[in-house]
C-alpha cells in the first residue's frame, strides 16, 4: 500500500470542527489549532468530516494560525501513519 507521507513543511492533523464556507479547525501534530481552508480544486471532489486525518501546509505568514488542507487520509491510511509514528494525536 502506498500512503502519502508528510513532506517538508507539511503537518498531519485531525479535523476538530467544520466552520462552513470551506473552512475547518484542525488540531495539528505540533499542538497548534489552525484555521484551515479547503482549496477550490479539492472542495467539490473530497468530502471532509470531523475526526478525519488530514495533511495541512501552514501559510508562510501566520503559520501558527492558518493553513491549507492538501490531503485527506482514509481510516486505513491514518492507522498506518499512526503505527509508523507520523501521527501523534
BAFI-3210 file (N, C-alpha, C; in Angstrom, 3 decimals, decimal comma, padded with zeros to 6 digits):
// residues 89
n [1|2|3|4|5|6|7|8|9|10|11|12|13|14|15|16|17|18|19|20|21|22|23|24|25|26|27|28|29|30|31|32|33|34|35|36|37|38|39|40|41|42|43|44|45|46|47|48|49|50|51|52|53|54|55|56|57|58|59|60|61|62|63|64|65|66|67|68|69|70|71|72|73|74|75|76|77|78|79|80|81|82|83|84|85|86|87|88|89]
n.u [000,847|000,567|001,137|000,696|003,212|003,997|005,664|008,442|007,600|004,934|002,184|000,581|-002,824|-005,898|-009,289|-011,209|-013,475|-016,059|-016,450|-017,812|-018,208|-015,938|-014,001|-012,139|-011,452|-008,437|-006,607|-003,293|-000,254|001,825|000,788|-000,721|-003,776|-005,225|-006,791|-008,056|-008,280|-010,135|-008,832|-009,975|-009,726|-010,008|-012,424|-014,937|-014,416|-013,461|-014,793|-014,795|-014,943|-015,663|-013,130|-011,645|-008,404|-006,053|-003,726|-001,886|-000,691|001,029|000,562|002,850|002,982|001,503|001,754|001,272|-001,402|-002,994|-003,695|-003,514|-005,467|-004,171|-004,393|-006,440|-006,657|-007,630|-009,323|-007,786|-005,298|-004,715|-004,434|-002,146|-000,260|-000,226|000,852|003,405|004,446|004,114|001,846|000,838|-001,408]
n.v [-001,188|002,190|005,077|008,501|010,241|012,781|015,603|017,962|020,774|020,129|019,150|016,646|016,341|016,419|016,864|019,079|020,730|021,790|024,714|025,861|027,311|026,201|026,126|024,924|023,779|022,553|020,296|020,164|018,167|019,497|020,569|022,881|024,622|025,153|027,373|026,166|026,083|024,706|024,187|025,308|023,324|020,972|021,149|020,313|017,683|016,094|015,067|016,188|015,284|015,743|014,546|013,316|012,481|014,711|016,325|019,193|022,337|024,853|028,417|030,872|033,300|034,016|031,377|029,826|029,991|029,704|027,618|025,531|022,811|019,898|017,194|014,327|011,625|008,171|005,953|003,577|004,391|006,355|004,824|003,398|005,517|006,229|003,932|004,027|006,255|008,879|010,254|011,723|012,007]
n.w [000,000|-000,861|000,848|001,241|002,657|005,124|003,834|003,706|005,602|005,814|007,843|009,699|010,888|012,871|012,086|013,913|013,987|011,794|010,045|007,963|004,640|003,440|005,409|008,222|011,584|012,689|014,635|014,920|014,579|015,856|018,136|017,738|017,059|014,081|011,731|008,910|005,342|002,621|-000,464|-003,728|-005,754|-004,385|-003,127|-004,265|-004,860|-002,720|000,319|003,597|006,975|010,526|012,673|010,716|009,413|008,232|005,966|006,359|005,079|006,420|006,157|004,751|006,141|009,318|010,245|012,504|012,867|010,529|007,649|004,668|003,502|002,148|001,710|002,367|004,525|004,383|006,708|006,986|005,981|007,889|010,212|009,479|009,343|012,038|013,217|012,093|013,296|012,420|013,108|015,982|017,821]
ca.u [000,000|001,305|000,495|001,419|003,762|004,231|006,950|008,953|006,649|003,573|001,902|-000,693|-003,703|-007,249|-010,320|-011,971|-014,753|-016,321|-016,970|-018,580|-017,510|-014,656|-013,034|-012,165|-010,469|-007,651|-005,589|-002,126|000,712|002,713|-000,023|-001,431|-005,078|-005,171|-007,938|-007,613|-009,251|-010,073|-008,651|-011,039|-009,590|-010,417|-013,709|-016,031|-014,006|-013,199|-015,617|-014,060|-015,810|-014,967|-012,434|-010,784|-006,989|-005,706|-002,375|-002,006|000,516|000,873|000,874|004,160|002,744|000,510|001,894|000,745|-002,846|-003,729|-003,064|-004,326|-005,544|-003,675|-004,655|-007,255|-006,336|-008,692|-009,104|-006,684|-004,056|-004,468|-003,900|-000,781|000,565|-000,086|001,809|004,745|004,919|003,920|000,672|000,943|-002,528]
ca.v [000,000|003,443|006,130|009,767|010,648|014,232|016,101|019,132|021,871|019,629|018,658|015,940|016,817|015,853|017,894|019,228|021,399|022,318|026,064|026,289|028,070|025,582|026,358|023,909|023,874|021,323|020,155|019,643|017,376|020,374|021,069|024,112|024,506|026,090|027,588|025,679|026,212|023,677|024,864|025,094|022,095|019,844|021,429|019,520|016,297|015,353|015,482|016,070|015,280|015,852|013,318|012,852|012,846|015,482|016,862|020,633|023,107|026,189|029,573|031,482|034,238|033,474|029,928|029,142|030,179|029,379|026,635|024,945|021,354|019,396|015,766|013,668|010,207|007,232|005,351|002,618|005,164|007,023|003,796|003,138|006,649|006,160|002,847|004,453|007,338|010,211|010,864|011,600|012,748]
ca.w [000,000|-000,939|001,627|001,105|003,952|005,191|003,325|004,418|005,718|005,906|009,186|009,819|011,945|012,936|011,970|015,152|013,788|010,459|010,248|006,798|003,588|003,139|006,485|009,266|012,667|012,688|015,690|014,223|015,339|016,632|019,259|017,379|016,398|012,964|010,870|007,601|004,260|001,589|-001,755|-004,703|-006,531|-003,546|-002,484|-004,811|-005,088|-001,489|001,443|004,846|008,140|011,805|013,038|009,622|009,473|007,037|005,873|006,147|004,769|007,012|005,320|005,016|007,233|010,251|010,111|013,683|012,931|009,305|006,771|003,603|003,528|000,868|001,554|003,385|004,623|004,738|008,038|006,886|005,846|009,165|011,113|009,019|009,779|013,484|013,503|011,664|014,158|011,833|013,720|017,440|018,404]
c.u [000,889|000,526|001,335|001,899|004,010|005,625|007,361|007,911|005,199|003,363|000,592|-001,513|-005,071|-008,257|-011,146|-013,369|-014,854|-017,025|-017,829|-017,739|-016,111|-013,596|-013,247|-011,188|-009,771|-006,633|-004,407|-001,195|001,613|001,957|-000,712|-002,799|-005,111|-006,527|-007,479|-008,704|-009,043|-009,922|-009,738|-010,936|-009,989|-011,868|-014,840|-015,692|-013,913|-014,047|-014,867|-015,043|-014,976|-014,353|-011,549|-009,349|-006,636|-004,243|-002,508|-000,648|000,319|001,259|002,246|004,064|001,603|000,558|001,376|-000,777|-003,591|-002,938|-004,041|-004,335|-005,095|-003,975|-005,566|-006,935|-007,596|-008,374|-007,901|-005,352|-003,702|-003,901|-002,454|000,164|000,807|000,915|003,240|005,301|004,785|002,824|000,720|-000,172|-003,347]
c.v [001,247|004,516|007,382|010,205|012,156|014,597|017,326|020,254|021,436|018,959|017,879|016,494|016,160|016,998|017,906|019,756|021,890|023,659|026,557|027,131|027,521|025,817|025,335|024,279|022,533|021,361|019,428|018,897|018,232|021,111|022,407|023,759|025,580|026,190|027,225|025,889|025,074|024,400|024,460|023,789|020,857|019,947|020,517|018,028|015,465|015,922|015,197|016,204|015,473|014,505|012,766|013,304|013,508|015,916|018,340|021,250|024,510|027,293|030,122|032,510|033,660|031,947|029,163|029,191|029,637|028,417|026,229|023,433|020,849|017,915|015,281|012,185|009,391|006,660|004,406|003,342|005,856|006,041|003,473|004,251|006,608|005,078|003,245|005,628|008,739|010,970|010,627|012,382|011,821]
c.w [000,000|-000,197|001,499|002,479|003,947|004,688|004,116|004,419|005,815|007,261|009,166|010,976|011,856|012,912|013,262|014,898|012,353|010,632|009,083|005,853|003,331|004,191|007,605|010,375|012,750|013,825|015,057|015,179|016,225|017,740|018,979|016,805|015,330|012,268|009,461|006,575|003,272|000,260|-002,755|-005,454|-005,737|-003,091|-002,971|-004,912|-003,812|-000,364|002,724|006,005|009,408|012,153|011,939|009,851|008,149|007,110|005,549|005,837|005,324|006,027|005,680|006,138|008,062|010,270|011,331|013,743|011,718|008,421|005,670|003,774|002,163|000,647|002,669|003,353|004,905|006,121|008,025|006,800|007,153|010,186|010,773|009,490|011,283|013,888|013,162|012,472|013,568|012,557|015,220|018,105|019,287]
res [x|x|x|x|x|x|x|x|x|x|x|x|x|x|x|x|x|x|x|x|x|x|x|x|x|x|x|x|x|x|x|x|x|x|x|x|x|x|x|x|x|x|x|x|x|x|x|x|x|x|x|x|x|x|x|x|x|x|x|x|x|x|x|x|x|x|x|x|x|x|x|x|x|x|x|x|x|x|x|x|x|x|x|x|x|x|x|x|x]
***
